[in-house]
Amino acid sequence: MATDSWALAVDEQEAAAETFGKLNLKGEKAEKPKPESNGTEEPESAEQIPSKDGGKSEDDDKEDKAAQSLLNKLIRNNLVSNTNQVEVLQRDPNSPLYSVKSFEELRLKPELLKGVYAMGFNRPSKIQENALPMMLAEPSQNLIAQSQSGTGKTAAFVLAMLSRVDPANKYPQCLCLSPTYELALQTGKVIEQMGQFSNIKLAYAVRGKKLERGQKIPEHIVIGTPGTVLDWCSKLRFIDPKKIKVFVLDEADVMIATQGHQDQSIRIQKMLPRDCQMLLFSATFEESVWRFAQKVVPEPNIIKLKREEETLDTIKQYYVECHSREDKFRALCNIYGSITIAQAMIFCHTRKTASWLAGELYKEGHQVALLSGEMMVEQRAAVIDRFREGKEKVLVTTNVCARGIDVEQVSVVINFDLPVDKDGNPDNETYLHRIGRTGRFGKRGLAINMVDGDHSMQILQRIQQHFSKKIAQLDTDDMDEIEKISK
Ligand SMILES: Nc1ncnc2c1ncn2[C@@H]1O[C@H](COP(=O)(O)OP(=O)(O)OP(=O)(O)O)[C@@H](O)[C@H]1O
């Protein structure tokens, strides 16, 4: 069996069954306690999910996306910069388009402005410049907004919710839906931080929360997962949906990965008053997200911020012909022996190869970090953080694990195995994302692809054709030749 197909088989299994299996990221389903511990003894009607026995279910997809999103949030401590223009589509094209360059211009309540500054925000982010005036306008307007993770969406809608709350009214006035319990907690933290000087209280509507039957909750903002929020609004009546002024649907792209969540969100939306402000946020905007967005947000304004495009223009690409993984490792050692590599990311196809390789590199004296699918998402965030701080020089990872993670300072990327999709075809998008650079971070980079066997050679050729960029051969037994590539 060729190395490639073996690796492929293992990877498929990993991706489908194990990678996120050990993460505590099952959203509300995982947190669901036994009925007797809920205190409410409600049946589970609103919470049915599809069975998991048919291979990779939509729930696995959701966990995959939710894990990625959470990981990005945990490791990010500032804005992702973007030089692309914001695209704004107003519901009423005749109304003037406002954008703000400072938070003062928004005329926020002083305690809220204090909260914003306490978070270290000096000026609105690109998406906030347009989204905030729209969200805070009177009478309220609906909004669908899409921009890459890390561009300031959460902070924007949190500010909108906080500014619409009347603290004197002790009942829920804002409702925010998140795809999983963990993501709800992250948004909750932002609400608490930004609202620290306002007398605004927050409740989490997640499974396991014990409440007395017949009780009405006094908190001003409720954040939770769709199934529980639906129960709280309908059967359990902890919330009066008719009093909700702002309804936020966060991470819509993650949300729609579960059919149940879509239906529940739509059912909640139908209970809200007509003049309730509806806001929907998503990192991506594929057709399915768009269809869902239009169902839950009537007459919307739309704001889009394109992701900065990655290109291969400033990347020198090479391939090395090998015959086995040991051979690849020797080639890798020769490269390390010939050029100075500040920090490198090495991608493997399977977890098994990644841990083997990390072990071998460690034995050679390298400071290696391993990012593995067995780790909890918080542990993975910690590994990435250490690597970003330069505490380790080599990060070995599988693709499933590192998807969507940006470590900008890495100038050398080694594809120990080439990226392929589930069907064994070249995964061009992943290739580009692993080694590409945005215009802004247009530093020169080096990418080295390890090829072993005919199949991976074909993959390499197809990647080369796809991007119309030459990938030159590198002889790793020729030290002089290796030295040249770093010049
Ligand atoms: N105006 C601002 N100035 C400085 N930092 C900001 C500003 N707005 C947000 N941030 C910070 O930037 C980071 C990303 O912001 P935020 O979480 O709101 O983005 P996001 O688009 O919602 O991302 P995600 O979809 O991953 O949640 C956070 O650390 C946040 O505190």
The ligand as an SDF file (V2000), in Angstrom:
LIG
                    3D

 31 33  0  0  0  0  0  0  0  0999 V2000
  -12.2850   48.6000   18.1480 N   0  0  0  0  0  0  0  0  0  0  0  0
  -11.4170   47.7280   18.6030 C   0  0  0  0  0  0  0  0  0  0  0  0
  -10.1600   48.1180   18.9420 N   0  0  0  0  0  0  0  0  0  0  0  0
   -9.2540   47.2380   19.4100 C   0  0  0  0  0  0  0  0  0  0  0  0
   -9.4990   45.9260   19.5970 N   0  0  0  0  0  0  0  0  0  0  0  0
  -10.7340   45.4770   19.2880 C   0  0  0  0  0  0  0  0  0  0  0  0
  -11.7500   46.3440   18.7730 C   0  0  0  0  0  0  0  0  0  0  0  0
  -12.8640   45.6020   18.5720 N   0  0  0  0  0  0  0  0  0  0  0  0
  -12.5580   44.3360   18.9160 C   0  0  0  0  0  0  0  0  0  0  0  0
  -11.2870   44.2530   19.3560 N   0  0  0  0  0  0  0  0  0  0  0  0
  -10.5540   43.0620   19.8140 C   0  0  0  0  0  0  0  0  0  0  0  0
  -10.2100   42.3050   18.6560 O   0  0  0  0  0  0  0  0  0  0  0  0
  -10.4000   40.9200   18.8680 C   0  0  0  0  0  0  0  0  0  0  0  0
  -11.4280   40.3890   17.8890 C   0  0  0  0  0  0  0  0  0  0  0  0
  -12.6750   41.0310   18.1000 O   0  0  0  0  0  0  0  0  0  0  0  0
  -14.0630   40.2500   18.0810 P   0  0  0  0  0  0  0  0  0  0  0  0
  -13.9940   39.0350   18.9330 O   0  0  0  0  0  0  0  0  0  0  0  0
  -15.1160   41.2340   18.3480 O   0  0  0  0  0  0  0  0  0  0  0  0
  -14.0760   39.7990   16.5480 O   0  0  0  0  0  0  0  0  0  0  0  0
  -15.0860   38.8440   15.8150 P   0  0  0  0  0  0  0  0  0  0  0  0
  -15.1590   39.3350   14.4180 O   0  0  0  0  0  0  0  0  0  0  0  0
  -16.3300   38.7470   16.5870 O   0  0  0  0  0  0  0  0  0  0  0  0
  -14.3270   37.4860   15.8390 O   0  0  0  0  0  0  0  0  0  0  0  0
  -14.9640   36.0520   16.0830 P   0  0  0  0  0  0  0  0  0  0  0  0
  -15.8860   35.8120   14.9420 O   0  0  0  0  0  0  0  0  0  0  0  0
  -13.7790   35.1360   16.1150 O   0  0  0  0  0  0  0  0  0  0  0  0
  -15.6420   36.1700   17.3950 O   0  0  0  0  0  0  0  0  0  0  0  0
  -10.8260   40.7740   20.3180 C   0  0  0  0  0  0  0  0  0  0  0  0
   -9.6800   40.4790   21.0720 O   0  0  0  0  0  0  0  0  0  0  0  0
  -11.3960   42.1350   20.6720 C   0  0  0  0  0  0  0  0  0  0  0  0
  -11.2410   42.4170   22.0480 O   0  0  0  0  0  0  0  0  0  0  0  0
  1  2  1  0
  2  3  1  0
  2  7  2  0
  3  4  2  0
  4  5  1  0
  5  6  2  0
  6  7  1  0
  6 10  1  0
  7  8  1  0
  8  9  2  0
  9 10  1  0
 10 11  1  0
 11 12  1  0
 11 30  1  0
 12 13  1  0
 13 14  1  0
 13 28  1  0
 14 15  1  0
 15 16  1  0
 16 17  2  0
 16 18  1  0
 16 19  1  0
 19 20  1  0
 20 21  2  0
 20 22  1  0
 20 23  1  0
 23 24  1  0
 24 25  2  0
 24 26  1  0
 24 27  1  0
 28 29  1  0
 28 30  1  0
 30 31  1  0
M  END
$$$$
